[in-house]
Amino acid sequence: MRRKIFQSKIMETKFTEQESLAVISEMIDRARNNIQKGAGTFMIYWGCMVALAALLNIALVFILHGMSLPLNYSFNIWWIMLPAWIGSFMLHRKKDRTAIVKSHIDNIISSVWRAFGISNVIFLLIIFGLSYSLKEYNHFFQLINPIIMLITAVGEYITAKLCRFRPFLNGAIAMWTGSLACALAIILFRGNGVLVQFLILAICMIIGFVIPGYKLNKLAKNTHV
């Protein structure tokens, strides 16, 4: 009698474990489905915007140098990130409307990227605050690209693991590699290190955001045909 009760408890435990795995698998499928319906376009949008701003910054440096104007003026191109953020917000609202059922994993992914945005804003405030207080700009500005890319890699890596989407993982690896390359550029190119960093940033945004976004849209199109 005791053996039957024990066996019954074991069967009940196994069933519960199987149910838990089924629920987790269903949540992952829902999260992946929701991401497919908008995140690809979202990633392509940000990848193109940041890559474009980085390349324009490089071009402006050469233009300003030829006009004998301060090269620091070229950094003003990054103000285009403000209207870009408004466009991103509109895309995000559209994506939320197309998500049929939002799972706990969806909320985790949203929280990860929300934390990413908050961390970037705080980091930039710290960098600009220290630069202004200490009257030292060049050394602090050289830290912006590698650290932001490092934070981006963490967000993309977590998203890749939650959604089990390999291109996101490749994007995270590209960002980590780019962060190291930006640090190396400071050592090897010294005065031109920031320009090289912008080139690295543009390349990594294409590899780490635009390409995974394109693959995600392609997967969504094939899935929902």
C-alpha positions in Angstrom: 0.0 0.0 0.0 2.8 2.4 0.9 4.6 1.4 -2.3 1.6 2.4 -4.4 1.2 5.7 -2.6 5.0 6.3 -3.2 4.7 5.4 -6.9 1.6 7.7 -7.2 3.5 10.6 -5.7 6.4 9.9 -8.1 4.0 9.9 -11.1 2.4 13.1 -9.8 5.8 14.8 -9.5 6.8 13.7 -13.0 3.5 15.0 -14.4 4.1 18.3 -12.7 7.6 18.6 -14.1 6.3 17.9 -17.6 3.6 20.4 -17.1 6.1 23.0 -16.0 8.3 22.3 -19.1 5.2 22.6 -21.3 4.3 25.9 -19.8 7.8 27.3 -20.2 8.0 26.0 -23.8 4.6 27.7 -24.6 5.8 31.0 -23.0 9.0 30.9 -25.1 6.9 30.2 -28.3 4.6 33.1 -27.5 7.5 35.4 -26.8 9.2 34.4 -30.0 6.0 34.9 -31.9 5.5 38.4 -30.4 9.1 39.3 -31.1 8.8 38.2 -34.7 5.9 40.6 -35.3 7.9 43.8 -34.8 11.3 43.4 -33.2 13.0 42.7 -36.6 11.9 46.1 -37.9 12.8 47.7 -34.6 16.4 46.3 -34.7 16.9 47.2 -38.4 15.7 50.8 -37.6 18.1 51.3 -34.7 21.0 49.5 -36.5 20.6 51.8 -39.5 20.1 55.0 -37.5 23.2 54.4 -35.3 25.4 53.2 -38.2 24.3 56.3 -40.3 25.1 58.7 -37.4 28.5 57.1 -36.8 29.4 57.3 -40.5 28.2 60.9 -40.8 30.2 61.8 -37.7 33.3 60.5 -39.5 32.5 62.5 -42.7 31.9 65.7 -40.7 35.3 65.4 -39.0 37.0 65.5 -42.4 34.7 68.3 -43.6 35.3 70.4 -40.5 39.1 69.8 -40.8 39.1 71.0 -44.3 37.2 74.2 -43.2 39.5 74.7 -40.3 36.6 74.5 -37.8 36.7 72.7 -34.4 36.3 69.0 -34.9 34.2 68.7 -31.8 31.3 70.2 -33.7 31.0 66.9 -35.6 29.6 65.2 -32.4 26.4 67.3 -32.8 25.2 64.8 -35.4 24.2 62.5 -32.5 21.3 64.9 -31.6 19.4 63.0 -34.4 19.0 60.3 -31.8 16.3 62.3 -30.2 13.9 62.2 -33.1 15.1 58.7 -33.7 13.9 57.8 -30.2 10.5 59.2 -31.0 10.3 57.1 -34.1 11.4 54.1 -32.0 8.7 54.8 -29.5 6.0 54.7 -32.2 7.4 51.4 -33.6 7.3 50.0 -30.0 3.7 51.0 -29.5 2.8 49.4 -32.8 4.6 46.2 -31.8 2.7 46.0 -28.5 -0.6 46.2 -30.3 0.3 43.3 -32.6 1.3 41.0 -29.6 -1.7 38.8 -29.2 -0.8 37.4 -25.8 2.1 38.8 -23.7 3.8 36.2 -21.6 6.1 36.6 -18.6 9.1 36.2 -20.9 7.8 39.1 -23.0 7.8 41.3 -19.9 11.3 40.2 -19.0 12.6 41.1 -22.4 10.9 44.5 -22.3 12.4 45.1 -18.8 15.9 44.1 -20.1 15.8 46.7 -22.9 14.2 49.3 -20.6 17.1 48.8 -18.2 19.4 49.0 -21.2 18.0 52.5 -22.1 18.1 53.7 -18.5 21.7 52.5 -18.1 22.8 54.3 -21.3 21.2 57.6 -20.2 22.8 57.4 -16.8 26.2 56.4 -18.2 26.2 59.4 -20.7 25.2 61.8 -17.9 28.1 60.5 -15.8 30.5 60.8 -18.8 29.5 64.4 -19.8 29.3 65.4 -16.1 32.8 64.3 -15.4 34.1 65.7 -18.7 32.6 69.1 -17.9 33.8 69.1 -14.3 37.3 68.0 -15.0 37.7 69.8 -18.3 38.9 66.6 -19.9 36.9 65.5 -22.9 39.0 63.3 -25.1 39.8 60.5 -22.7 36.2 60.3 -21.3 34.6 60.3 -24.8 36.8 57.4 -25.9 35.0 55.3 -23.3 31.5 55.9 -24.7 31.5 53.5 -27.7 33.1 50.5 -26.0 30.9 50.7 -22.9 27.6 51.2 -24.7 28.4 48.3 -27.0 29.2 46.2 -24.0 25.8 47.1 -22.4 24.1 46.3 -25.8 25.8 42.9 -26.0 24.4 42.0 -22.5 20.8 42.9 -23.6 21.1 41.1 -26.9 22.6 38.0 -25.2 19.8 37.8 -22.6 17.2 38.2 -25.4 18.9 35.4 -27.4 18.8 33.0 -24.5 15.1 33.8 -23.7 13.9 33.5 -27.3 16.4 30.8 -28.4 17.2 32.8 -31.5 20.7 32.2 -32.7 21.2 35.5 -34.7 20.7 37.5 -31.5 23.5 35.5 -30.0 25.7 36.3 -33.0 24.8 39.9 -32.6 25.9 39.9 -28.9 29.2 38.3 -29.9 29.7 41.0 -32.6 29.0 43.7 -29.9 31.5 42.2 -27.4 34.1 41.9 -30.2 33.5 45.4 -31.3 33.8 46.7 -27.7 37.2 45.1 -27.4 38.2 46.5 -30.8 37.2 50.0 -29.7 39.4 49.7 -26.7 42.2 48.5 -28.9 41.7 51.4 -31.3 42.4 53.8 -28.4 45.8 52.2 -27.9 46.8 51.8 -31.6 45.4 55.0 -33.2 45.6 57.4 -30.2 44.4 60.7 -31.7 42.3 59.1 -34.4 41.0 56.4 -32.0 37.4 57.9 -31.8 37.1 57.9 -35.6 38.1 54.3 -35.8 35.6 53.5 -33.0 32.8 55.1 -35.0 33.7 52.9 -38.0 33.7 49.8 -35.7 30.4 50.9 -34.2 28.8 51.2 -37.7 30.0 47.8 -38.7 28.9 46.1 -35.5 25.4 47.7 -35.7 25.0 46.2 -39.2 26.2 42.8 -38.1 24.6 42.9 -34.6 21.3 44.6 -35.3 20.4 44.9 -39.0 21.3 41.4 -40.1 19.6 39.7 -37.1 16.6 42.0 -37.7 16.4 41.0 -41.3 16.6 37.3 -40.4 13.9 37.7 -37.8 11.6 39.5 -40.3 12.3 36.7 -42.8 11.5 34.1 -40.2 8.2 35.9 -39.3 7.2 36.1 -42.9 7.8 32.4 -43.5 6.0 31.5 -40.2 2.9 33.6 -40.7 2.4 32.9 -44.4 
